[in-house]
Amino acid sequence: MPSDAPGPGPVPGPRTPPGAGPALPGPRVPQDLWARWYARELGWPAEAGPPARLVTGVAFDALELPAEAGRETLRRMGAETGPVALAGRRAYFLVAPGNADELPGLLEWLEWGGIHLDLRILGAEGHMTAPAPPAWRDDADAAVWLRAPRPDHGAESALPALHRSPMGGAGGCPCLARLVATAAAACHRARLLDAARGHRPEPDAVKPAAPLKAAQRAIQRLASS
């Protein structure tokens, strides 16, 4: 006769051996702990959220540009940048604090004045979405580090600044002018590609090649100075 007794339950998973770490992926870490990590490990002011946010204008400013242009800039600059974050469709290059006011004059000097590039610097009282600290698990749609900060390397000393040597100053510190020249050219190329793909550009989106050539000349001047 068939039995009315219930069948066996689901087979339990294997137990974690004593002394072994947690199974991967580990539990998500609350974002209020992200802010504490940045304050403790890097000395960066942060707000808990969610989403957690890093405060700009204190320990660093942040050069903000479209993600596509940011990836090209990082590819061209390589190790000549500070930390780089990606949040949605925007990229953020961390630069030395106090340089936000220098961007308009720097773009004029690089002959990009009057051209809309979708490029700006977040300075005092600004905020950017905080990526999960390096090696911490985060949500798939959260901000991420493309080039993560390293607590064992003086965070601020490695940030691009306007008066660094173009070939890298003491300790290999990057040059802000070189970074902005590369980023501006990448932003302009991205807008030209958008126009070529059929997106309607703004009136100044398509310009002659002169600004790109000017940027190349400026980078050459920086390298020889």
N, C-alpha and C positions, 0 to 999 in steps of 0.2 A: 504493500500500500504506500501511496505517496505520503511523505511526512509533512506536517504543518510547521515543523521547526524552521526558523529563518536560516538562510544560507550563510556562509562565511562572509565576513565583512571584507572591505578592501585591504590589500596587503600593505602593511606599513612600510614606509621608506626606511632605508638603512640608517642606523644611528651614527651620530658623529663620534669618531673614536676619541677617547680622552686625550686632551692636549691639542687636538686639531683645531684649526681656525674655523670660522663660520663658513657655511657653504656659499659659493658665489652664484649669482650676485648677492651682495650683502644688503642689509636693510637701507632704505633711504634715510639720509641724515636731515633732520629738520633744518630749515633755512636760517633759523635764528642762530644755530650753531655755526653756519657759514660765516655770518658776520663776526662772531667771536673769534673764529679761526683767523680771519684777515686782520683783526685788531691785534690778536696775540702774536701771530707769526710774522706779520709784515708791518704792523703799526699803521695799517690803513683804516681810516674811519669808515664804518659801514652801518647800514640800517637793516634790521632783521627781515622785514617783509612779512609774507611773501608778496612778490619776489624780493629776495635780498638785493640790496643796492649798494654799490660802492660810491662814496662821496668824492667828487673830483675837486681840484683846486687846493688840496691840502698836501697829500703825499705825492700826487701826480695830477696832470691834466690828461685829457684823452682826445686824440685826433680821431674824429668819427667820419666814416665814409661808407658808401655802399659795399655790401659783402663781396660782390664780384671784383670790384676795384681793390678791396682790401686783400683778397687772396693774391691778386697779381702783384700788388705792392710787396707783400710778404715773400712771394716767390723771387722777386727781383732783389729785394734787400737782404734776404737770408738772415744771418746772425747780426746784421747791422741795425736791429730794432730792439726795443724793449719788449715787455710782454704784450701779447696781442690777443684780444677776445673777439668772439663772434656771438652776436645775439640776434637771432632772426635774420633779417636782411641787412643788418648793419655790422660793420667791423669797427673795432676800437683799438688804436695803437696808443699805448701809454707813453707819455712824454713827461719831462721834468715839470714840476709845478711852476706857475708864473709865466708860462709861455703862451697862454690863450690870447693875450692882447697883441702878440707878435704876428699872428697869422695874416691879417690884412696887409701889413707892410711887406711881409715875406712873399706873399703871392704877387704883390706889385713888383717887387724886385725880380721875381722869377718870370715876369711878363705874363702872368695869369690874371691880372687885374681886370675886372669888368666881365669876366666869363663865369657863368654859373657852373660850379663843379660839384655841388652837393657834398661839400667838404667843410667841416667846421671843427673847432676845438672846444671841448667842454672844460670850463675852468671853475672859478669860485662859485660855490652854491649849486654846482651841477651834479648830476647823478648818472650812473650807468648800471645796467643790470649786472649783478654779480654772477659770474660762472661758479659752478661748484669748485671748491678747492681742489688742487691737483690730487688725483688718485681717489677722490671721493665719488661715489655713485650719484648720478643725478637723473632727472627725467629726460626723455629723448628730445623734448622740445625746449629744454633749458639752454641758457647761454653756456658756451664752452670756451676753453682756452685753446687757441691755435699755437700760441707760444707762451707757456705758463711761467709765472714768476717763480723764483727759487729763493726760499727763505734763507738759505745759506750764502746767497750772493747779495751784497748790499742792494736792496731793491731800488732805492732812489738813485744810487750812483750809476746804475746801468741804464737809466732812462735817457732818451735823446734830448738834447738841449741845444739852444741856438748858438752858443759860443763854444761848442765842442770842436775839436779838430775834425775836418771832413773825412779824414782817413781813420778816425777813431782816436780819442784822447787817451788820457791815462786810464789804464784798465780796459781799453777797448770801448769806451763810451761812444755811442752813435751820435750822429750829427742831425739835428732837427731840420736844417735847411735841405739836406740831402733827402731826408724822409719825405718832407712836404713836396719837393720837386717830383719825386717818384710817385707819390700818391696823387698829386694833381694830374700828372700825365695819365695815370691809370684811370682816374675818374673821367677824364675827357675821352679816353678810348672807349670806356664803357658806354658813354652817352652816344658816341658815334655808332657803336654796335647796335644800341637800341634803335637808333634811327634807321640803320640798314635792315633791321628785322621788321620794320614796318610800324614801330611805335612812333607816335607823333611827338617830335621833339619840341622843346621850348624854343623861342625865336633865336636864342644864342647857342643852341646845342651844337650846331654844325658850324665850325669855324675853319679857316684855312689851317694848314699844318704849321704855321709860324709859331704858335705857343708851344707845340711839342718840340720843335727845333730849339726854341729859346730855353726850354727846360733842359734839353740835352747840353746846351752851351753852359747853362748855369751849373750843372753838375760837373762839367769839365773844369769850370773856374774854381769850384769848391775843391776838386781833387788836386789842382795845381797850386792852391793858395797855402 
